[in-house]
Amino acid sequence: MTRAKKVLITLALAAAAAGAAASPALADSHVPVTTQDSHTPLPPGDSHTPNPPRG
């Protein structure tokens, strides 16, 4: 094997190892998407309706 082939094989193996090591980190960095319900939940009793004036 020539020196150039050895270097290319070494680089290919290093890239494959780096990709295999990084794939779990990439998989954990996403945020799950919910279906149809993407609003922020409101606390109980907060209906956002204005109160009538008192007095």
N, CA, C, O and CB atoms as a CASP TS submission, in Angstrom:
PFRMAT TS
TARGET T0000
AUTHOR 0000-0000-0000
METHOD Language model
MODEL 1
PARENT N/A
ATOM      1  N   MET     1       0.839  -1.175   0.000  1.00  0.00           N
ATOM      2  CA  MET     1       0.000   0.000   0.000  1.00  0.00           C
ATOM      3  C   MET     1       0.887   1.242   0.000  1.00  0.00           C
ATOM      4  O   MET     1       1.914   1.301   0.676  1.00  0.00           O
ATOM      5  CB  MET     1      -0.956  -0.004   1.214  1.00  0.00           C
ATOM      6  N   THR     2       0.464   2.210  -0.764  1.00  0.00           N
ATOM      7  CA  THR     2       1.261   3.439  -0.777  1.00  0.00           C
ATOM      8  C   THR     2       0.929   4.293   0.435  1.00  0.00           C
ATOM      9  O   THR     2      -0.076   4.076   1.112  1.00  0.00           O
ATOM     10  CB  THR     2       1.018   4.237  -2.075  1.00  0.00           C
ATOM     11  N   ARG     3       1.778   5.250   0.691  1.00  0.00           N
ATOM     12  CA  ARG     3       1.573   6.117   1.839  1.00  0.00           C
ATOM     13  C   ARG     3       0.285   6.923   1.688  1.00  0.00           C
ATOM     14  O   ARG     3      -0.410   7.154   2.677  1.00  0.00           O
ATOM     15  CB  ARG     3       2.769   7.053   2.019  1.00  0.00           C
ATOM     16  N   ALA     4      -0.046   7.354   0.474  1.00  0.00           N
ATOM     17  CA  ALA     4      -1.268   8.139   0.241  1.00  0.00           C
ATOM     18  C   ALA     4      -2.511   7.318   0.581  1.00  0.00           C
ATOM     19  O   ALA     4      -3.450   7.840   1.181  1.00  0.00           O
ATOM     20  CB  ALA     4      -1.334   8.617  -1.228  1.00  0.00           C
ATOM     21  N   LYS     5      -2.525   6.043   0.204  1.00  0.00           N
ATOM     22  CA  LYS     5      -3.667   5.185   0.522  1.00  0.00           C
ATOM     23  C   LYS     5      -3.799   4.986   2.020  1.00  0.00           C
ATOM     24  O   LYS     5      -4.912   4.969   2.545  1.00  0.00           O
ATOM     25  CB  LYS     5      -3.532   3.834  -0.173  1.00  0.00           C
ATOM     26  N   LYS     6      -2.682   4.835   2.714  1.00  0.00           N
ATOM     27  CA  LYS     6      -2.729   4.663   4.167  1.00  0.00           C
ATOM     28  C   LYS     6      -3.292   5.906   4.842  1.00  0.00           C
ATOM     29  O   LYS     6      -4.079   5.814   5.784  1.00  0.00           O
ATOM     30  CB  LYS     6      -1.332   4.350   4.718  1.00  0.00           C
ATOM     31  N   VAL     7      -2.878   7.070   4.349  1.00  0.00           N
ATOM     32  CA  VAL     7      -3.373   8.319   4.916  1.00  0.00           C
ATOM     33  C   VAL     7      -4.871   8.447   4.664  1.00  0.00           C
ATOM     34  O   VAL     7      -5.610   8.830   5.571  1.00  0.00           O
ATOM     35  CB  VAL     7      -2.618   9.526   4.320  1.00  0.00           C
ATOM     36  N   LEU     8      -5.335   8.138   3.464  1.00  0.00           N
ATOM     37  CA  LEU     8      -6.757   8.237   3.148  1.00  0.00           C
ATOM     38  C   LEU     8      -7.587   7.259   3.982  1.00  0.00           C
ATOM     39  O   LEU     8      -8.669   7.611   4.452  1.00  0.00           O
ATOM     40  CB  LEU     8      -6.984   7.977   1.659  1.00  0.00           C
ATOM     41  N   ILE     9      -7.097   6.060   4.163  1.00  0.00           N
ATOM     42  CA  ILE     9      -7.820   5.077   4.974  1.00  0.00           C
ATOM     43  C   ILE     9      -7.874   5.524   6.434  1.00  0.00           C
ATOM     44  O   ILE     9      -8.907   5.384   7.089  1.00  0.00           O
ATOM     45  CB  ILE     9      -7.153   3.686   4.865  1.00  0.00           C
ATOM     46  N   THR    10      -6.777   6.056   6.939  1.00  0.00           N
ATOM     47  CA  THR    10      -6.745   6.543   8.316  1.00  0.00           C
ATOM     48  C   THR    10      -7.727   7.695   8.501  1.00  0.00           C
ATOM     49  O   THR    10      -8.447   7.741   9.499  1.00  0.00           O
ATOM     50  CB  THR    10      -5.323   6.988   8.697  1.00  0.00           C
ATOM     51  N   LEU    11      -7.760   8.621   7.551  1.00  0.00           N
ATOM     52  CA  LEU    11      -8.704   9.737   7.640  1.00  0.00           C
ATOM     53  C   LEU    11     -10.147   9.260   7.553  1.00  0.00           C
ATOM     54  O   LEU    11     -11.014   9.773   8.261  1.00  0.00           O
ATOM     55  CB  LEU    11      -8.428  10.752   6.536  1.00  0.00           C
ATOM     56  N   ALA    12     -10.410   8.282   6.690  1.00  0.00           N
ATOM     57  CA  ALA    12     -11.768   7.749   6.567  1.00  0.00           C
ATOM     58  C   ALA    12     -12.206   7.061   7.854  1.00  0.00           C
ATOM     59  O   ALA    12     -13.351   7.219   8.279  1.00  0.00           O
ATOM     60  CB  ALA    12     -11.854   6.768   5.393  1.00  0.00           C
ATOM     61  N   LEU    13     -11.322   6.310   8.471  1.00  0.00           N
ATOM     62  CA  LEU    13     -11.657   5.646   9.733  1.00  0.00           C
ATOM     63  C   LEU    13     -11.864   6.661  10.851  1.00  0.00           C
ATOM     64  O   LEU    13     -12.754   6.495  11.685  1.00  0.00           O
ATOM     65  CB  LEU    13     -10.555   4.653  10.124  1.00  0.00           C
ATOM     66  N   ALA    14     -11.053   7.703  10.871  1.00  0.00           N
ATOM     67  CA  ALA    14     -11.207   8.732  11.893  1.00  0.00           C
ATOM     68  C   ALA    14     -12.534   9.476  11.708  1.00  0.00           C
ATOM     69  O   ALA    14     -13.212   9.779  12.690  1.00  0.00           O
ATOM     70  CB  ALA    14     -10.024   9.721  11.845  1.00  0.00           C
ATOM     71  N   ALA    15     -12.903   9.768  10.475  1.00  0.00           N
ATOM     72  CA  ALA    15     -14.176  10.449  10.218  1.00  0.00           C
ATOM     73  C   ALA    15     -15.356   9.560  10.601  1.00  0.00           C
ATOM     74  O   ALA    15     -16.343  10.048  11.152  1.00  0.00           O
ATOM     75  CB  ALA    15     -14.280  10.855   8.737  1.00  0.00           C
ATOM     76  N   ALA    16     -15.265   8.275  10.318  1.00  0.00           N
ATOM     77  CA  ALA    16     -16.337   7.348  10.690  1.00  0.00           C
ATOM     78  C   ALA    16     -16.465   7.246  12.204  1.00  0.00           C
ATOM     79  O   ALA    16     -17.577   7.201  12.731  1.00  0.00           O
ATOM     80  CB  ALA    16     -16.080   5.958  10.088  1.00  0.00           C
ATOM     81  N   ALA    17     -15.341   7.208  12.901  1.00  0.00           N
ATOM     82  CA  ALA    17     -15.381   7.126  14.365  1.00  0.00           C
ATOM     83  C   ALA    17     -15.953   8.408  14.964  1.00  0.00           C
ATOM     84  O   ALA    17     -16.720   8.353  15.925  1.00  0.00           O
ATOM     85  CB  ALA    17     -13.971   6.859  14.930  1.00  0.00           C
ATOM     86  N   ALA    18     -15.590   9.549  14.411  1.00  0.00           N
ATOM     87  CA  ALA    18     -16.119  10.814  14.917  1.00  0.00           C
ATOM     88  C   ALA    18     -17.622  10.911  14.652  1.00  0.00           C
ATOM     89  O   ALA    18     -18.372  11.402  15.496  1.00  0.00           O
ATOM     90  CB  ALA    18     -15.383  12.006  14.270  1.00  0.00           C
ATOM     91  N   GLY    19     -18.054  10.451  13.497  1.00  0.00           N
ATOM     92  CA  GLY    19     -19.489  10.463  13.185  1.00  0.00           C
ATOM     93  C   GLY    19     -20.271   9.537  14.100  1.00  0.00           C
ATOM     94  O   GLY    19     -21.370   9.878  14.537  1.00  0.00           O
ATOM     95  N   ALA    20     -19.715   8.373  14.392  1.00  0.00           N
ATOM     96  CA  ALA    20     -20.393   7.431  15.285  1.00  0.00           C
ATOM     97  C   ALA    20     -20.449   7.970  16.705  1.00  0.00           C
ATOM     98  O   ALA    20     -21.423   7.728  17.417  1.00  0.00           O
ATOM     99  CB  ALA    20     -19.687   6.074  15.268  1.00  0.00           C
ATOM    100  N   ALA    21     -19.433   8.688  17.125  1.00  0.00           N
ATOM    101  CA  ALA    21     -19.419   9.242  18.475  1.00  0.00           C
ATOM    102  C   ALA    21     -20.369  10.430  18.601  1.00  0.00           C
ATOM    103  O   ALA    21     -20.921  10.662  19.677  1.00  0.00           O
ATOM    104  CB  ALA    21     -18.003   9.663  18.857  1.00  0.00           C
ATOM    105  N   ALA    22     -20.566  11.180  17.526  1.00  0.00           N
ATOM    106  CA  ALA    22     -21.410  12.374  17.580  1.00  0.00           C
ATOM    107  C   ALA    22     -22.886  12.080  17.349  1.00  0.00           C
ATOM    108  O   ALA    22     -23.724  12.915  17.688  1.00  0.00           O
ATOM    109  CB  ALA    22     -20.939  13.372  16.565  1.00  0.00           C
ATOM    110  N   SER    23     -23.234  10.943  16.794  1.00  0.00           N
ATOM    111  CA  SER    23     -24.630  10.695  16.446  1.00  0.00           C
ATOM    112  C   SER    23     -25.563  10.646  17.652  1.00  0.00           C
ATOM    113  O   SER    23     -26.680  11.146  17.522  1.00  0.00           O
ATOM    114  CB  SER    23     -24.735   9.410  15.692  1.00  0.00           C
ATOM    115  N   PRO    24     -25.212  10.091  18.811  1.00  0.00           N
ATOM    116  CA  PRO    24     -26.142  10.152  19.941  1.00  0.00           C
ATOM    117  C   PRO    24     -26.376  11.580  20.441  1.00  0.00           C
ATOM    118  O   PRO    24     -27.479  11.917  20.871  1.00  0.00           O
ATOM    119  CB  PRO    24     -25.622   9.297  21.078  1.00  0.00           C
ATOM    120  N   ALA    25     -25.353  12.403  20.386  1.00  0.00           N
ATOM    121  CA  ALA    25     -25.517  13.788  20.820  1.00  0.00           C
ATOM    122  C   ALA    25     -26.440  14.546  19.872  1.00  0.00           C
ATOM    123  O   ALA    25     -27.222  15.387  20.316  1.00  0.00           O
ATOM    124  CB  ALA    25     -24.154  14.489  20.907  1.00  0.00           C
ATOM    125  N   LEU    26     -26.363  14.268  18.602  1.00  0.00           N
ATOM    126  CA  LEU    26     -27.241  14.917  17.639  1.00  0.00           C
ATOM    127  C   LEU    26     -28.677  14.446  17.812  1.00  0.00           C
ATOM    128  O   LEU    26     -29.609  15.231  17.636  1.00  0.00           O
ATOM    129  CB  LEU    26     -26.765  14.645  16.213  1.00  0.00           C
ATOM    130  N   ALA    27     -28.868  13.191  18.152  1.00  0.00           N
ATOM    131  CA  ALA    27     -30.215  12.664  18.322  1.00  0.00           C
ATOM    132  C   ALA    27     -30.882  13.238  19.562  1.00  0.00           C
ATOM    133  O   ALA    27     -32.106  13.374  19.584  1.00  0.00           O
ATOM    134  CB  ALA    27     -30.180  11.147  18.403  1.00  0.00           C
ATOM    135  N   ASP    28     -30.121  13.578  20.593  1.00  0.00           N
ATOM    136  CA  ASP    28     -30.702  14.093  21.823  1.00  0.00           C
ATOM    137  C   ASP    28     -30.956  15.592  21.782  1.00  0.00           C
ATOM    138  O   ASP    28     -31.575  16.125  22.703  1.00  0.00           O
ATOM    139  CB  ASP    28     -29.808  13.772  22.976  1.00  0.00           C
ATOM    140  N   SER    29     -30.505  16.283  20.758  1.00  0.00           N
ATOM    141  CA  SER    29     -30.619  17.730  20.759  1.00  0.00           C
ATOM    142  C   SER    29     -31.900  18.241  20.118  1.00  0.00           C
ATOM    143  O   SER    29     -32.110  19.453  20.066  1.00  0.00           O
ATOM    144  CB  SER    29     -29.450  18.319  20.060  1.00  0.00           C
ATOM    145  N   HIS    30     -32.754  17.365  19.635  1.00  0.00           N
ATOM    146  CA  HIS    30     -33.979  17.843  19.007  1.00  0.00           C
ATOM    147  C   HIS    30     -35.097  17.957  20.034  1.00  0.00           C
ATOM    148  O   HIS    30     -35.058  17.322  21.088  1.00  0.00           O
ATOM    149  CB  HIS    30     -34.398  16.911  17.866  1.00  0.00           C
ATOM    150  N   VAL    31     -36.092  18.776  19.712  1.00  0.00           N
ATOM    151  CA  VAL    31     -37.249  18.960  20.582  1.00  0.00           C
ATOM    152  C   VAL    31     -38.417  18.233  19.940  1.00  0.00           C
ATOM    153  O   VAL    31     -38.703  18.465  18.766  1.00  0.00           O
ATOM    154  CB  VAL    31     -37.575  20.482  20.808  1.00  0.00           C
ATOM    155  N   PRO    32     -39.101  17.363  20.669  1.00  0.00           N
ATOM    156  CA  PRO    32     -40.224  16.661  20.062  1.00  0.00           C
ATOM    157  C   PRO    32     -41.336  17.626  19.664  1.00  0.00           C
ATOM    158  O   PRO    32     -41.615  18.591  20.375  1.00  0.00           O
ATOM    159  CB  PRO    32     -40.764  15.607  21.018  1.00  0.00           C
ATOM    160  N   VAL    33     -41.954  17.362  18.548  1.00  0.00           N
ATOM    161  CA  VAL    33     -43.022  18.208  18.038  1.00  0.00           C
ATOM    162  C   VAL    33     -44.348  17.567  18.401  1.00  0.00           C
ATOM    163  O   VAL    33     -44.563  16.381  18.150  1.00  0.00           O
ATOM    164  CB  VAL    33     -42.900  18.416  16.500  1.00  0.00           C
ATOM    165  N   THR    34     -45.238  18.355  18.993  1.00  0.00           N
ATOM    166  CA  THR    34     -46.551  17.821  19.336  1.00  0.00           C
ATOM    167  C   THR    34     -47.487  17.997  18.158  1.00  0.00           C
ATOM    168  O   THR    34     -47.233  18.811  17.270  1.00  0.00           O
ATOM    169  CB  THR    34     -47.124  18.512  20.595  1.00  0.00           C
ATOM    170  N   THR    35     -48.545  17.251  18.150  1.00  0.00           N
ATOM    171  CA  THR    35     -49.497  17.325  17.040  1.00  0.00           C
ATOM    172  C   THR    35     -50.615  18.286  17.381  1.00  0.00           C
ATOM    173  O   THR    35     -51.357  17.993  18.318  1.00  0.00           O
ATOM    174  CB  THR    35     -50.069  15.936  16.711  1.00  0.00           C
ATOM    175  N   GLN    36     -50.793  19.354  16.736  1.00  0.00           N
ATOM    176  CA  GLN    36     -51.911  20.281  16.851  1.00  0.00           C
ATOM    177  C   GLN    36     -51.930  21.097  18.153  1.00  0.00           C
ATOM    178  O   GLN    36     -52.633  22.107  18.191  1.00  0.00           O
ATOM    179  CB  GLN    36     -53.183  19.519  16.735  1.00  0.00           C
ATOM    180  N   ASP    37     -51.226  20.741  19.190  1.00  0.00           N
ATOM    181  CA  ASP    37     -51.318  21.450  20.461  1.00  0.00           C
ATOM    182  C   ASP    37     -49.968  22.080  20.769  1.00  0.00           C
ATOM    183  O   ASP    37     -49.182  21.531  21.541  1.00  0.00           O
ATOM    184  CB  ASP    37     -51.760  20.497  21.609  1.00  0.00           C
ATOM    185  N   SER    38     -49.705  23.221  20.168  1.00  0.00           N
ATOM    186  CA  SER    38     -48.391  23.833  20.345  1.00  0.00           C
ATOM    187  C   SER    38     -48.444  25.104  21.176  1.00  0.00           C
ATOM    188  O   SER    38     -47.463  25.847  21.202  1.00  0.00           O
ATOM    189  CB  SER    38     -47.782  24.135  19.004  1.00  0.00           C
ATOM    190  N   HIS    39     -49.555  25.384  21.859  1.00  0.00           N
ATOM    191  CA  HIS    39     -49.624  26.586  22.681  1.00  0.00           C
ATOM    192  C   HIS    39     -49.089  26.311  24.080  1.00  0.00           C
ATOM    193  O   HIS    39     -49.004  25.163  24.517  1.00  0.00           O
ATOM    194  CB  HIS    39     -51.062  27.104  22.756  1.00  0.00           C
ATOM    195  N   THR    40     -48.743  27.356  24.750  1.00  0.00           N
ATOM    196  CA  THR    40     -48.257  27.239  26.117  1.00  0.00           C
ATOM    197  C   THR    40     -49.460  27.102  27.048  1.00  0.00           C
ATOM    198  O   THR    40     -50.374  27.924  26.986  1.00  0.00           O
ATOM    199  CB  THR    40     -47.377  28.468  26.509  1.00  0.00           C
ATOM    200  N   PRO    41     -49.481  26.098  27.898  1.00  0.00           N
ATOM    201  CA  PRO    41     -50.628  25.945  28.793  1.00  0.00           C
ATOM    202  C   PRO    41     -50.736  27.109  29.775  1.00  0.00           C
ATOM    203  O   PRO    41     -49.729  27.656  30.225  1.00  0.00           O
ATOM    204  CB  PRO    41     -50.525  24.629  29.558  1.00  0.00           C
ATOM    205  N   LEU    42     -51.945  27.467  30.091  1.00  0.00           N
ATOM    206  CA  LEU    42     -52.199  28.568  31.012  1.00  0.00           C
ATOM    207  C   LEU    42     -52.494  28.017  32.401  1.00  0.00           C
ATOM    208  O   LEU    42     -52.999  26.903  32.532  1.00  0.00           O
ATOM    209  CB  LEU    42     -53.371  29.445  30.514  1.00  0.00           C
ATOM    210  N   PRO    43     -52.185  28.782  33.427  1.00  0.00           N
ATOM    211  CA  PRO    43     -52.513  28.314  34.773  1.00  0.00           C
ATOM    212  C   PRO    43     -54.033  28.265  34.958  1.00  0.00           C
ATOM    213  O   PRO    43     -54.752  28.994  34.275  1.00  0.00           O
ATOM    214  CB  PRO    43     -51.864  29.230  35.842  1.00  0.00           C
ATOM    215  N   PRO    44     -54.532  27.434  35.856  1.00  0.00           N
ATOM    216  CA  PRO    44     -55.983  27.348  36.068  1.00  0.00           C
ATOM    217  C   PRO    44     -56.559  28.692  36.501  1.00  0.00           C
ATOM    218  O   PRO    44     -55.966  29.400  37.315  1.00  0.00           O
ATOM    219  CB  PRO    44     -56.308  26.277  37.119  1.00  0.00           C
ATOM    220  N   GLY    45     -57.716  29.034  35.950  1.00  0.00           N
ATOM    221  CA  GLY    45     -58.384  30.275  36.319  1.00  0.00           C
ATOM    222  C   GLY    45     -57.944  31.478  35.522  1.00  0.00           C
ATOM    223  O   GLY    45     -58.455  32.574  35.755  1.00  0.00           O
ATOM    224  N   ASP    46     -57.040  31.331  34.611  1.00  0.00           N
ATOM    225  CA  ASP    46     -56.575  32.456  33.801  1.00  0.00           C
ATOM    226  C   ASP    46     -57.199  32.338  32.414  1.00  0.00           C
ATOM    227  O   ASP    46     -56.624  31.728  31.513  1.00  0.00           O
ATOM    228  CB  ASP    46     -55.008  32.488  33.713  1.00  0.00           C
ATOM    229  N   SER    47     -58.382  32.928  32.255  1.00  0.00           N
ATOM    230  CA  SER    47     -59.088  32.795  30.977  1.00  0.00           C
ATOM    231  C   SER    47     -58.863  33.984  30.064  1.00  0.00           C
ATOM    232  O   SER    47     -59.389  34.008  28.951  1.00  0.00           O
ATOM    233  CB  SER    47     -60.568  32.619  31.216  1.00  0.00           C
ATOM    234  N   HIS    48     -58.108  34.955  30.496  1.00  0.00           N
ATOM    235  CA  HIS    48     -57.785  36.145  29.709  1.00  0.00           C
ATOM    236  C   HIS    48     -59.020  36.973  29.377  1.00  0.00           C
ATOM    237  O   HIS    48     -59.009  37.721  28.399  1.00  0.00           O
ATOM    238  CB  HIS    48     -57.084  35.745  28.428  1.00  0.00           C
ATOM    239  N   THR    49     -60.067  36.859  30.155  1.00  0.00           N
ATOM    240  CA  THR    49     -61.220  37.726  29.955  1.00  0.00           C
ATOM    241  C   THR    49     -61.103  38.900  30.905  1.00  0.00           C
ATOM    242  O   THR    49     -60.745  38.713  32.068  1.00  0.00           O
ATOM    243  CB  THR    49     -62.555  36.959  30.176  1.00  0.00           C
ATOM    244  N   PRO    50     -61.397  40.113  30.438  1.00  0.00           N
ATOM    245  CA  PRO    50     -61.249  41.279  31.328  1.00  0.00           C
ATOM    246  C   PRO    50     -62.319  41.260  32.422  1.00  0.00           C
ATOM    247  O   PRO    50     -63.441  40.806  32.200  1.00  0.00           O
ATOM    248  CB  PRO    50     -61.339  42.600  30.516  1.00  0.00           C
ATOM    249  N   ASN    51     -61.963  41.747  33.575  1.00  0.00           N
ATOM    250  CA  ASN    51     -62.918  41.852  34.675  1.00  0.00           C
ATOM    251  C   ASN    51     -63.740  43.124  34.509  1.00  0.00           C
ATOM    252  O   ASN    51     -63.222  44.148  34.063  1.00  0.00           O
ATOM    253  CB  ASN    51     -62.190  41.842  36.048  1.00  0.00           C
ATOM    254  N   PRO    52     -65.035  43.060  34.872  1.00  0.00           N
ATOM    255  CA  PRO    52     -65.836  44.294  34.791  1.00  0.00           C
ATOM    256  C   PRO    52     -65.369  45.301  35.848  1.00  0.00           C
ATOM    257  O   PRO    52     -64.840  44.910  36.888  1.00  0.00           O
ATOM    258  CB  PRO    52     -67.351  43.979  34.981  1.00  0.00           C
ATOM    259  N   PRO    53     -65.558  46.562  35.588  1.00  0.00           N
ATOM    260  CA  PRO    53     -65.135  47.569  36.569  1.00  0.00           C
ATOM    261  C   PRO    53     -65.898  47.417  37.892  1.00  0.00           C
ATOM    262  O   PRO    53     -67.094  47.125  37.906  1.00  0.00           O
ATOM    263  CB  PRO    53     -65.345  48.987  36.000  1.00  0.00           C
ATOM    264  N   ARG    54     -65.195  47.618  38.973  1.00  0.00           N
ATOM    265  CA  ARG    54     -65.828  47.519  40.290  1.00  0.00           C
ATOM    266  C   ARG    54     -66.231  48.898  40.774  1.00  0.00           C
ATOM    267  O   ARG    54     -65.480  49.865  40.643  1.00  0.00           O
ATOM    268  CB  ARG    54     -64.883  46.848  41.308  1.00  0.00           C
ATOM    269  N   GLY    55     -67.423  48.974  41.334  1.00  0.00           N
ATOM    270  CA  GLY    55     -67.787  50.214  41.989  1.00  0.00           C
ATOM    271  C   GLY    55     -68.922  50.940  41.440  1.00  0.00           C
ATOM    272  O   GLY    55     -69.282  52.000  41.951  1.00  0.00           O
TER
END
